Amino acid sequence: MEQNWRKWTEKVQAFCEARDWDQYHGPKDLAIGLVTEATELLEIFRFKNDDQSKALLQHPKQREYVADELADTLFFLLRFAQRNDFDLGQALDQKMAKNAIRYPVEKAHGKNDKYDQL
C-alpha cells in the first residue's frame, strides 16, 4: 500500500506542476477542494435511503459518477499531503492506534457511539 500512496502522490504532483498550479494549492485552498469534492460525493446520495443508495451503485453510469467524485476527493487529499509534507500511511497508522484505544472491541462492538459515550 505504501508504494501505491507514493505512486499516486507523484502522479498528482506531476500533473499539478506541469500546469503550474502550486500557486493555487495552499493549505486552505486544498482543504476547500477536499471538502467540496466530498460534498459532491455526498450530494449523489442526498434524499436516498439505504436501499436506493445501494441500487444507485448498481447502475454503470452512476457508479462511474461516484468513482469520479471519489477520485476527485482522493486527488485533493493526496495533493494536500504532498504539498504539506504529510505521510498518509503514517498518519493513518497513528490514527488507527488512537482509535483502537478510544474504541476497544469489548466496548464498541456493534455500537456506533462516540468514544466518550461508550
C-alpha positions as CSV (number, residue, x, y, z in Angstrom):
1,M,0.0,0.0,0.0
2,E,2.9,2.4,0.8
3,Q,4.0,2.1,-2.8
4,N,0.5,3.0,-4.1
5,W,0.4,6.2,-1.9
6,R,3.8,7.2,-3.3
7,K,2.9,6.4,-6.9
8,W,-0.5,8.3,-6.7
9,T,1.1,11.3,-4.9
10,E,3.8,11.5,-7.6
11,K,1.2,11.3,-10.3
12,V,-0.9,14.1,-8.7
13,Q,2.2,16.2,-8.1
14,A,3.5,15.8,-11.7
15,F,0.0,16.7,-13.1
16,C,-0.2,19.9,-11.0
17,E,3.4,21.0,-11.5
18,A,3.0,20.6,-15.3
19,R,0.2,23.1,-15.1
20,D,1.9,25.5,-12.7
21,W,-0.8,25.0,-10.1
22,D,1.4,25.1,-7.0
23,Q,0.5,28.8,-6.7
24,Y,-3.2,27.9,-6.2
25,H,-2.6,25.0,-3.9
26,G,-2.1,26.5,-0.4
27,P,-3.4,24.5,2.6
28,K,-6.7,26.5,2.8
29,D,-7.4,26.1,-0.9
30,L,-6.7,22.4,-0.9
31,A,-8.8,21.9,2.2
32,I,-11.6,23.7,0.5
33,G,-11.2,21.5,-2.6
34,L,-11.2,18.4,-0.5
35,V,-14.4,19.3,1.3
36,T,-16.1,20.5,-2.0
37,E,-15.4,17.2,-3.7
38,A,-16.5,15.2,-0.7
39,T,-19.7,17.2,-0.7
40,E,-20.2,16.4,-4.4
41,L,-20.0,12.7,-3.5
42,L,-22.5,13.2,-0.7
43,E,-24.9,15.0,-3.0
44,I,-25.3,11.9,-5.1
45,F,-26.9,10.1,-2.1
46,R,-28.9,13.1,-0.8
47,F,-32.5,12.2,0.0
48,K,-31.9,8.5,-0.8
49,N,-32.4,5.7,1.7
50,D,-30.0,2.8,2.1
51,D,-31.8,0.6,-0.5
52,Q,-31.9,3.4,-3.0
53,S,-28.3,4.2,-2.4
54,K,-27.3,0.6,-3.0
55,A,-29.4,0.4,-6.1
56,L,-27.8,3.5,-7.4
57,L,-24.4,1.8,-7.2
58,Q,-25.6,-1.0,-9.4
59,H,-26.0,1.3,-12.5
60,P,-22.8,1.7,-14.5
61,K,-23.3,5.4,-15.2
62,Q,-23.9,6.2,-11.6
63,R,-21.0,4.0,-10.4
64,E,-18.8,6.0,-12.8
65,Y,-20.0,9.3,-11.4
66,V,-19.4,8.0,-7.8
67,A,-15.9,6.8,-8.8
68,D,-15.2,10.2,-10.3
69,E,-16.1,12.0,-7.1
70,L,-14.1,9.5,-5.0
71,A,-11.1,10.2,-7.3
72,D,-11.5,13.9,-7.0
73,T,-11.6,13.7,-3.3
74,L,-8.5,11.4,-3.2
75,F,-6.8,13.9,-5.6
76,F,-7.2,16.7,-3.1
77,L,-6.2,14.5,-0.2
78,L,-3.1,13.4,-1.9
79,R,-2.2,16.9,-3.0
80,F,-2.7,18.4,0.4
81,A,-0.5,15.7,1.9
82,Q,2.2,16.2,-0.7
83,R,2.2,20.0,-0.5
84,N,2.3,20.0,3.3
85,D,4.6,17.0,4.0
86,F,2.2,14.6,5.5
87,D,2.9,10.8,5.3
88,L,-0.7,9.5,4.9
89,G,0.3,5.9,5.7
90,Q,1.9,7.0,8.9
91,A,-1.0,9.3,9.7
92,L,-3.5,6.5,9.2
93,D,-1.4,4.1,11.3
94,Q,-1.2,6.6,14.1
95,K,-4.9,7.4,14.0
96,M,-5.9,3.8,13.9
97,A,-3.8,3.2,17.1
98,K,-5.5,6.1,18.8
99,N,-8.9,4.7,17.7
100,A,-8.1,1.2,19.0
101,I,-7.7,2.8,22.4
102,R,-10.8,5.0,22.1
103,Y,-12.9,2.2,20.7
104,P,-11.9,-1.0,22.4
105,V,-13.6,-4.0,20.8
106,E,-15.3,-5.1,24.1
107,K,-17.0,-1.7,24.4
108,A,-17.5,-0.7,20.8
109,H,-18.5,-3.9,19.1
110,G,-21.9,-3.4,17.4
111,K,-22.2,0.2,18.5
112,N,-21.8,3.5,16.8
113,D,-21.5,5.6,19.9
114,K,-18.7,8.2,20.0
115,Y,-15.8,7.1,22.2
116,D,-16.7,9.3,25.1
117,Q,-20.2,7.8,25.2
118,L,-19.1,4.1,25.4
